[in-house]
């Protein structure tokens, strides 16, 4: 592993190169940036076999380390997922250009014409864990929005991410853009993360963490630059008394079990007491039939078999696995109170045919994403028409919800005068 001194040298070199590349990238036109994405997508398709071989090395190492099934699923790349990466880059290329948009304009009484115009953030550091597809998604969004990016993937996906990164550099070069616009930290040494967070304020404008609670907490604790991120995804599905029973069952099952290891997976199900006797047994049976462990409160346990007793800790746990907690609530107010106390501000869904209940839920639940009659697994930039996203931001400053290309921009004021001086 590199020494502490060599880590500093490596990271400083990366930072300087990123800053130079960012200055050039910010002046490119949208078509040139789109050409990068299309060429990178083509390179990923051509290198599919190489990427799968690299991923096989990562998977073998991960299995030997005892990673659970959910983590292995996040790490695994097959032909379909590699094609999804390439298609995702092309989808981002097809989106509008987020740069140079006039966000607001006005003319002052003195004749000054003022415009607020979108510009890149600059250099973005993205720190992520086992999902190698983030390498492509994050780079594509940064290129689209005119930002240089420094990628630091997890040790679990190191080989896969390196193979994908090679395709991105190929795409940049083919489009005539400095390949240092997308760089990958070339070591798994955790000291590189610490250095990026604490000592690269001159090179990095913002950091985006994508991963588990421990990673994101470390980033938020140690970063000396702004952070766009979320701590965890404790997402809820609330089955209101006016819900359709079959719809409720299907939404809960999908929200929990479609992919258990993503941040938009539901972790807690709340059911109104008025309909619990009719709805809970069917939902529990569907979850258990799909291999999900259900941990319920006293009422849930009395209505369905083989339900484990939920503890206080369960209500604030992000399982990222085939486990769900379930609670019966008296009414919508108690459901909202539960979400306020235990939720993480990520994504919540209400299942109801009542427009009034839905509007109350939308108004009173202060999460980044709230849905009616839809699975929490739609908490995804691609599903929102963003092409992809690099995370779901749960903070209230700058970006909130799916972070796509538009959310990776800032703005500047452009003021045109005709010789005005201030009295």
SETOR-873415 format. One record per residue (C-alpha): residue in three letters; x, y, z. Coordinates in steps of 0.05 Angstrom, whole numbers, always signed. Layout:
residues N
("ALA" (X Y Z))
...
END
This chain:
residues 423
("UNK" (+0 +0 +0))
("UNK" (+24 +72 -12))
("UNK" (+54 +108 +47))
("UNK" (+21 +169 +78))
("UNK" (+68 +214 +39))
("UNK" (+55 +180 -27))
("UNK" (-21 +182 -15))
("UNK" (-15 +258 -8))
("UNK" (+26 +262 -72))
("UNK" (-22 +218 -111))
("UNK" (-83 +255 -87))
("UNK" (-53 +324 -98))
("UNK" (-34 +305 -169))
("UNK" (-105 +280 -182))
("UNK" (-134 +344 -153))
("UNK" (-91 +390 -195))
("UNK" (-107 +351 -258))
("UNK" (-182 +352 -242))
("UNK" (-181 +428 -232))
("UNK" (-147 +438 -299))
("UNK" (-196 +391 -334))
("UNK" (-256 +424 -301))
("UNK" (-236 +493 -328))
("UNK" (-235 +465 -399))
("UNK" (-297 +422 -391))
("UNK" (-338 +481 -367))
("UNK" (-327 +516 -434))
("UNK" (-348 +457 -478))
("UNK" (-414 +454 -515))
("UNK" (-469 +406 -499))
("UNK" (-459 +366 -562))
("UNK" (-386 +353 -546))
("UNK" (-404 +329 -476))
("UNK" (-458 +285 -505))
("UNK" (-407 +256 -553))
("UNK" (-366 +234 -492))
("UNK" (-426 +197 -464))
("UNK" (-442 +162 -530))
("UNK" (-370 +142 -542))
("UNK" (-364 +117 -470))
("UNK" (-428 +76 -478))
("UNK" (-400 +44 -540))
("UNK" (-334 +29 -505))
("UNK" (-372 -4 -447))
("UNK" (-410 -49 -495))
("UNK" (-346 -68 -531))
("UNK" (-311 -83 -465))
("UNK" (-369 -123 -435))
("UNK" (-329 -188 -431))
("UNK" (-270 -153 -398))
("UNK" (-316 -118 -348))
("UNK" (-349 -184 -330))
("UNK" (-281 -217 -320))
("UNK" (-260 -161 -274))
("UNK" (-326 -166 -237))
("UNK" (-316 -241 -228))
("UNK" (-251 -226 -191))
("UNK" (-288 -177 -146))
("UNK" (-345 -227 -134))
("UNK" (-297 -283 -116))
("UNK" (-260 -239 -66))
("UNK" (-326 -214 -37))
("UNK" (-352 -285 -27))
("UNK" (-288 -305 +8))
("UNK" (-298 -246 +55))
("UNK" (-368 -270 +72))
("UNK" (-409 -212 +43))
("UNK" (-483 -225 +48))
("UNK" (-530 -238 -10))
("UNK" (-555 -166 -14))
("UNK" (-484 -139 -18))
("UNK" (-465 -190 -70))
("UNK" (-525 -169 -111))
("UNK" (-503 -97 -108))
("UNK" (-434 -117 -132))
("UNK" (-453 -165 -188))
("UNK" (-449 -144 -261))
("UNK" (-478 -187 -316))
("UNK" (-491 -173 -389))
("UNK" (-559 -141 -374))
("UNK" (-531 -94 -321))
("UNK" (-472 -74 -365))
("UNK" (-521 -58 -421))
("UNK" (-562 -18 -371))
("UNK" (-499 +24 -356))
("UNK" (-488 +38 -429))
("UNK" (-562 +53 -442))
("UNK" (-563 +98 -381))
("UNK" (-506 +140 -409))
("UNK" (-543 +147 -475))
("UNK" (-606 +167 -438))
("UNK" (-567 +222 -401))
("UNK" (-539 +246 -468))
("UNK" (-610 +254 -493))
("UNK" (-629 +300 -436))
("UNK" (-629 +376 -443))
("UNK" (-563 +412 -431))
("UNK" (-563 +434 -358))
("UNK" (-511 +489 -371))
("UNK" (-523 +559 -395))
("UNK" (-597 +558 -378))
("UNK" (-627 +625 -359))
("UNK" (-660 +609 -292))
("UNK" (-685 +680 -280))
("UNK" (-680 +748 -312))
("UNK" (-703 +818 -297))
("UNK" (-691 +889 -317))
("UNK" (-679 +941 -263))
("UNK" (-707 +1012 -265))
("UNK" (-636 +1038 -280))
("UNK" (-633 +995 -343))
("UNK" (-588 +939 -317))
("UNK" (-608 +872 -345))
("UNK" (-595 +815 -296))
("UNK" (-595 +741 -312))
("UNK" (-583 +681 -267))
("UNK" (-548 +628 -310))
("UNK" (-533 +555 -293))
("UNK" (-459 +536 -288))
("UNK" (-420 +473 -265))
("UNK" (-402 +463 -192))
("UNK" (-330 +450 -212))
("UNK" (-295 +388 -186))
("UNK" (-338 +335 -151))
("UNK" (-310 +280 -108))
("UNK" (-354 +218 -107))
("UNK" (-342 +165 -54))
("UNK" (-382 +101 -61))
("UNK" (-381 +28 -39))
("UNK" (-397 -37 -72))
("UNK" (-439 -17 -133))
("UNK" (-392 -13 -193))
("UNK" (-446 +16 -238))
("UNK" (-440 +81 -198))
("UNK" (-374 +90 -235))
("UNK" (-410 +99 -300))
("UNK" (-472 +134 -273))
("UNK" (-434 +186 -233))
("UNK" (-384 +201 -287))
("UNK" (-439 +209 -339))
("UNK" (-477 +259 -296))
("UNK" (-415 +298 -281))
("UNK" (-394 +302 -354))
("UNK" (-464 +322 -375))
("UNK" (-464 +378 -324))
("UNK" (-394 +401 -342))
("UNK" (-360 +379 -277))
("UNK" (-294 +342 -270))
("UNK" (-300 +283 -222))
("UNK" (-255 +244 -176))
("UNK" (-283 +175 -164))
("UNK" (-265 +133 -104))
("UNK" (-301 +66 -108))
("UNK" (-303 +13 -54))
("UNK" (-249 -40 -46))
("UNK" (-303 -93 -62))
("UNK" (-313 -65 -132))
("UNK" (-242 -42 -147))
("UNK" (-228 -87 -207))
("UNK" (-297 -75 -238))
("UNK" (-293 +0 -229))
("UNK" (-224 +3 -260))
("UNK" (-249 -33 -322))
("UNK" (-308 +15 -329))
("UNK" (-263 +75 -317))
("UNK" (-219 +54 -375))
("UNK" (-280 +58 -420))
("UNK" (-297 +128 -395))
("UNK" (-226 +153 -410))
("UNK" (-233 +123 -479))
("UNK" (-297 +161 -490))
("UNK" (-267 +227 -466))
("UNK" (-208 +220 -512))
("UNK" (-251 +202 -571))
("UNK" (-291 +265 -561))
("UNK" (-230 +309 -554))
("UNK" (-237 +324 -480))
("UNK" (-183 +318 -428))
("UNK" (-187 +248 -399))
("UNK" (-170 +275 -331))
("UNK" (-242 +302 -328))
("UNK" (-257 +233 -299))
("UNK" (-205 +204 -252))
("UNK" (-207 +145 -205))
("UNK" (-167 +140 -141))
("UNK" (-117 +84 -157))
("UNK" (-114 +53 -88))
("UNK" (-161 +20 -38))
("UNK" (-123 +51 +20))
("UNK" (-174 +85 +66))
("UNK" (-123 +141 +78))
("UNK" (-139 +166 +8))
("UNK" (-211 +179 +29))
("UNK" (-188 +216 +91))
("UNK" (-140 +259 +50))
("UNK" (-194 +276 -1))
("UNK" (-242 +297 +53))
("UNK" (-194 +337 +96))
("UNK" (-139 +364 +52))
("UNK" (-165 +377 -18))
("UNK" (-207 +439 -8))
("UNK" (-168 +475 -62))
("UNK" (-184 +421 -113))
("UNK" (-252 +393 -94))
("UNK" (-315 +436 -92))
("UNK" (-365 +385 -65))
("UNK" (-365 +312 -42))
("UNK" (-421 +263 -56))
("UNK" (-420 +199 -15))
("UNK" (-461 +139 -37))
("UNK" (-462 +78 +7))
("UNK" (-479 +54 +77))
("UNK" (-490 +92 +141))
("UNK" (-419 +86 +165))
("UNK" (-389 +113 +100))
("UNK" (-436 +172 +96))
("UNK" (-428 +189 +170))
("UNK" (-352 +189 +161))
("UNK" (-357 +235 +101))
("UNK" (-403 +283 +137))
("UNK" (-359 +283 +199))
("UNK" (-292 +291 +164))
("UNK" (-307 +332 +102))
("UNK" (-279 +403 +98))
("UNK" (-319 +417 +35))
("UNK" (-395 +416 +24))
("UNK" (-428 +347 +23))
("UNK" (-489 +325 -16))
("UNK" (-514 +260 +15))
("UNK" (-560 +222 +61))
("UNK" (-547 +182 +123))
("UNK" (-593 +123 +108))
("UNK" (-658 +103 +74))
("UNK" (-708 +83 +127))
("UNK" (-768 +84 +79))
("UNK" (-840 +72 +98))
("UNK" (-903 +46 +64))
("UNK" (-966 +68 +101))
("UNK" (-1030 +30 +85))
("UNK" (-1086 +78 +99))
("UNK" (-1157 +55 +118))
("UNK" (-1181 +74 +49))
("UNK" (-1129 +32 +12))
("UNK" (-1146 -21 -39))
("UNK" (-1124 -87 -6))
("UNK" (-1094 -119 -68))
("UNK" (-1058 -56 -87))
("UNK" (-1030 -49 -17))
("UNK" (-1004 -120 -17))
("UNK" (-971 -112 -85))
("UNK" (-939 -45 -69))
("UNK" (-911 -69 -2))
("UNK" (-883 -132 -34))
("UNK" (-849 -93 -89))
("UNK" (-825 -37 -43))
("UNK" (-791 -88 +2))
("UNK" (-770 -146 -42))
("UNK" (-756 -121 -113))
("UNK" (-686 -104 -91))
("UNK" (-674 -106 -17))
("UNK" (-605 -75 -19))
("UNK" (-622 -6 -47))
("UNK" (-635 +56 -6))
("UNK" (-706 +62 -34))
("UNK" (-727 -7 -7))
("UNK" (-782 -2 +45))
("UNK" (-759 -20 +115))
("UNK" (-824 -8 +155))
("UNK" (-897 -20 +138))
("UNK" (-952 +18 +176))
("UNK" (-1024 -5 +172))
("UNK" (-1087 +30 +197))
("UNK" (-1120 -8 +254))
("UNK" (-1189 -3 +221))
("UNK" (-1166 -49 +164))
("UNK" (-1110 -88 +197))
("UNK" (-1150 -152 +208))
("UNK" (-1168 -154 +135))
("UNK" (-1102 -131 +104))
("UNK" (-1045 -152 +150))
("UNK" (-1050 -228 +141))
("UNK" (-1048 -221 +65))
("UNK" (-988 -174 +65))
("UNK" (-950 -217 +115))
("UNK" (-964 -280 +75))
("UNK" (-940 -247 +10))
("UNK" (-876 -222 +43))
("UNK" (-861 -289 +77))
("UNK" (-876 -326 +12))
("UNK" (-822 -284 -21))
("UNK" (-772 -302 +33))
("UNK" (-778 -240 +76))
("UNK" (-774 -241 +152))
("UNK" (-829 -200 +184))
("UNK" (-819 -167 +252))
("UNK" (-884 -140 +279))
("UNK" (-915 -106 +339))
("UNK" (-964 -142 +384))
("UNK" (-1023 -131 +338))
("UNK" (-987 -156 +276))
("UNK" (-963 -218 +314))
("UNK" (-1035 -233 +334))
("UNK" (-1060 -228 +263))
("UNK" (-1007 -269 +226))
("UNK" (-965 -330 +239))
("UNK" (-889 -334 +244))
("UNK" (-880 -261 +258))
("UNK" (-820 -243 +302))
("UNK" (-829 -192 +357))
("UNK" (-805 -123 +335))
("UNK" (-760 -86 +383))
("UNK" (-753 -11 +390))
("UNK" (-689 -14 +349))
("UNK" (-726 -44 +289))
("UNK" (-764 +20 +276))
("UNK" (-699 +57 +262))
("UNK" (-661 +2 +226))
("UNK" (-643 +3 +152))
("UNK" (-640 -72 +139))
("UNK" (-619 -71 +66))
("UNK" (-640 -144 +69))
("UNK" (-702 -188 +65))
("UNK" (-728 -163 +133))
("UNK" (-784 -115 +146))
("UNK" (-816 -85 +209))
("UNK" (-891 -77 +212))
("UNK" (-935 -36 +259))
("UNK" (-1009 -23 +266))
("UNK" (-1027 +50 +277))
("UNK" (-1091 +82 +300))
("UNK" (-1097 +132 +242))
("UNK" (-1059 +175 +192))
("UNK" (-1036 +223 +246))
("UNK" (-1002 +167 +284))
("UNK" (-971 +141 +220))
("UNK" (-942 +210 +204))
("UNK" (-917 +216 +276))
("UNK" (-882 +149 +270))
("UNK" (-848 +171 +205))
("UNK" (-826 +236 +236))
("UNK" (-795 +200 +295))
("UNK" (-761 +142 +260))
("UNK" (-754 +162 +187))
("UNK" (-691 +187 +154))
("UNK" (-724 +237 +107))
("UNK" (-713 +194 +45))
("UNK" (-777 +164 +14))
("UNK" (-847 +149 +41))
("UNK" (-909 +121 +6))
("UNK" (-982 +123 +25))
("UNK" (-1030 +72 -4))
("UNK" (-1100 +103 -6))
("UNK" (-1158 +120 -50))
("UNK" (-1173 +181 -8))
("UNK" (-1149 +246 -40))
("UNK" (-1154 +281 +28))
("UNK" (-1110 +230 +62))
("UNK" (-1059 +234 +6))
("UNK" (-1057 +310 +10))
("UNK" (-1048 +308 +85))
("UNK" (-991 +258 +77))
("UNK" (-957 +300 +23))
("UNK" (-964 +363 +66))
("UNK" (-942 +335 +133))
("UNK" (-888 +284 +115))
("UNK" (-824 +323 +105))
("UNK" (-783 +272 +66))
("UNK" (-746 +284 +1))
("UNK" (-796 +239 -37))
("UNK" (-868 +224 -20))
("UNK" (-912 +180 -63))
("UNK" (-985 +158 -67))
("UNK" (-1003 +88 -91))
("UNK" (-933 +72 -116))
("UNK" (-873 +32 -92))
("UNK" (-816 +67 -56))
("UNK" (-770 +32 -105))
("UNK" (-788 +88 -154))
("UNK" (-741 +132 -114))
("UNK" (-691 +133 -170))
("UNK" (-665 +186 -218))
("UNK" (-676 +142 -278))
("UNK" (-749 +132 -259))
("UNK" (-755 +207 -250))
("UNK" (-732 +218 -322))
("UNK" (-662 +242 -301))
("UNK" (-627 +186 -338))
("UNK" (-591 +166 -274))
("UNK" (-573 +195 -206))
("UNK" (-515 +192 -159))
("UNK" (-557 +187 -97))
("UNK" (-619 +212 -61))
("UNK" (-603 +274 -21))
("UNK" (-642 +282 +43))
("UNK" (-613 +349 +65))
("UNK" (-646 +416 +53))
("UNK" (-588 +455 +24))
("UNK" (-575 +454 -51))
("UNK" (-600 +387 -78))
("UNK" (-657 +346 -49))
("UNK" (-684 +279 -75))
("UNK" (-651 +246 -135))
("UNK" (-586 +281 -153))
("UNK" (-582 +284 -229))
("UNK" (-546 +329 -278))
("UNK" (-589 +391 -262))
("UNK" (-574 +383 -188))
("UNK" (-499 +383 -202))
("UNK" (-501 +455 -225))
("UNK" (-497 +522 -190))
("UNK" (-509 +590 -221))
("UNK" (-477 +658 -231))
("UNK" (-507 +726 -245))
("UNK" (-495 +758 -311))
("UNK" (-508 +833 -311))
("UNK" (-510 +875 -374))
("UNK" (-507 +951 -371))
("UNK" (-502 +1011 -416))
("UNK" (-453 +1053 -375))
("UNK" (-491 +1056 -309))
("UNK" (-452 +1079 -247))
("UNK" (-480 +1075 -177))
("UNK" (-497 +1142 -144))
END
